[in-house]
């Protein structure tokens, strides 16, 4: 703080602030109510996932990706699997593709429900929080039913998925998505035209389309500014090229438009799930050339120290392929934006370097641009609108 | 049009619509589960507390000490102590550090004899770290505690043979693994013994 300018005040917002969605710390220089400068400090949830992955095989790294964006762990898993499948040249069976798409959209609804809940709670509409959590619980139960866990699912595996879905699950899911659009309408009755909500969101945190692209924003945060970009449409993965859906696009690039985009995405996700259930083909759920979990041949051999960290790829041709020092990038449309995995591999079955392109990290970078010049109260609304998860941001 | 706008503004229509919804919810059925007093049903295959399956015939665990679980564990929280006795590998102790475990159930999938299981138990918090380091005795005790609660006579974990996967990918013992009879099914135990004796 400049001692000559006594009107300015330095405020530490976070890391324990409940509205910073985790452990984000913002240092705000304020003059009265106006934010003059905003500096985000990140790294409070750093676990070194990228470094850890260098010491683990491709199969073992999968549970790590659960912990990136823990609200939509399924999408993270799919992103990692897609990258490794691209690397090893594995074709995923059709059924597995549809199952993945279905569960990814479930994760998207789950994540957006947490977002609408916390975002509305931050701005002051508490009832939405209770209703959104009620519906999320049903989805988590469905996740538990098929994957065995509620949050950190570890469900897909390289070359397919782990377990087949049962008919009981499909029926339950169908019942859920039949009634879910009504639930979305409920949230909208509560906040869509509420004058307090409109005052807090319309015309706040505006970012133009050009600027949003320059900042590298992706996902609903970018689409709120009116840019038509979605990884699912432009670089289709899994079964997204076989289902019909629209990409909702905003206009003004303020908080309200981003909110509106996500609310419309709820309906598109329901549409995708519906089509997936209808068209779910029969067949295997794991590719034939998917890496097996390789185990030591006889118990006597395993006393050698190196076997502890030996590779799991059983196929000789796959091993040869890995020996070529290659790098590969694959991305998915996570609920927050474009989540990319970049893997450089050497002759072992562990990645030489794994880099995660996390949307939350990029969006946190754009936070000063959104907050500066606004009011302190709008900082909270801005954090909510870009929908960051610090687990993904700090990795 | 303008009059309508002014009217909606004065009469707080949108706010009353929201309030009507909350009022309606007041009379709808509650979805809250009063947790410690009433419990939600856990689906089969939930990945919870670790346990070593007690073999109904021998009364001991089934682990053969092949170290596959230690190899596959991403957080490296499984430690097996083995010893060579009379040209045979004997598992002395089997330790799982549950505070490091990430509950991915890779160990359950990798086990060729289906000795290890992540049970559907989820209430096992501890005041000290020691309470979360399970050794062989504790793991077998976990299984007993779990099997006492299990309603059916047989138990089969989903991750022993993940549904939908081609069985040729598993070793023979894993492929032939059926549901495990629990301690209550004493009669089943004898039948199995009788079958084995003549062969």
HADDOCK unambig.tbl for C-alpha pairs under 7 A between the chains (distance, minus, plus):
assign (segid A and resid 56 and name CA) (segid B and resid 74 and name CA) 6.99 0.50 0.50
assign (segid A and resid 60 and name CA) (segid B and resid 72 and name CA) 6.94 0.50 0.50
assign (segid A and resid 60 and name CA) (segid B and resid 74 and name CA) 5.01 0.50 0.50
assign (segid A and resid 63 and name CA) (segid B and resid 104 and name CA) 6.49 0.50 0.50
assign (segid A and resid 144 and name CA) (segid B and resid 43 and name CA) 6.69 0.50 0.50
assign (segid A and resid 144 and name CA) (segid B and resid 46 and name CA) 6.57 0.50 0.50
assign (segid A and resid 145 and name CA) (segid B and resid 43 and name CA) 5.42 0.50 0.50
assign (segid A and resid 148 and name CA) (segid B and resid 45 and name CA) 5.16 0.50 0.50
assign (segid A and resid 148 and name CA) (segid B and resid 46 and name CA) 4.06 0.50 0.50
assign (segid A and resid 148 and name CA) (segid B and resid 47 and name CA) 5.49 0.50 0.50
assign (segid A and resid 149 and name CA) (segid B and resid 46 and name CA) 5.93 0.50 0.50
assign (segid A and resid 149 and name CA) (segid B and resid 47 and name CA) 6.18 0.50 0.50
assign (segid A and resid 154 and name CA) (segid B and resid 104 and name CA) 6.31 0.50 0.50
assign (segid A and resid 162 and name CA) (segid B and resid 162 and name CA) 6.60 0.50 0.50
assign (segid A and resid 163 and name CA) (segid B and resid 162 and name CA) 5.24 0.50 0.50
assign (segid A and resid 163 and name CA) (segid B and resid 163 and name CA) 5.12 0.50 0.50
assign (segid A and resid 163 and name CA) (segid B and resid 164 and name CA) 5.99 0.50 0.50
assign (segid A and resid 164 and name CA) (segid B and resid 163 and name CA) 5.37 0.50 0.50
assign (segid A and resid 164 and name CA) (segid B and resid 164 and name CA) 4.91 0.50 0.50
assign (segid A and resid 189 and name CA) (segid B and resid 17 and name CA) 6.84 0.50 0.50
assign (segid A and resid 189 and name CA) (segid B and resid 18 and name CA) 5.75 0.50 0.50
assign (segid A and resid 190 and name CA) (segid B and resid 18 and name CA) 4.63 0.50 0.50
assign (segid A and resid 193 and name CA) (segid B and resid 14 and name CA) 6.22 0.50 0.50
assign (segid A and resid 194 and name CA) (segid B and resid 14 and name CA) 5.94 0.50 0.50
assign (segid A and resid 194 and name CA) (segid B and resid 15 and name CA) 6.19 0.50 0.50
assign (segid A and resid 284 and name CA) (segid B and resid 164 and name CA) 6.69 0.50 0.50
assign (segid A and resid 285 and name CA) (segid B and resid 164 and name CA) 6.29 0.50 0.50
assign (segid A and resid 285 and name CA) (segid B and resid 165 and name CA) 6.71 0.50 0.50
assign (segid A and resid 286 and name CA) (segid B and resid 165 and name CA) 6.62 0.50 0.50
assign (segid A and resid 295 and name CA) (segid B and resid 68 and name CA) 5.93 0.50 0.50
assign (segid A and resid 299 and name CA) (segid B and resid 66 and name CA) 5.17 0.50 0.50
assign (segid A and resid 308 and name CA) (segid B and resid 71 and name CA) 5.31 0.50 0.50
assign (segid A and resid 309 and name CA) (segid B and resid 71 and name CA) 6.78 0.50 0.50
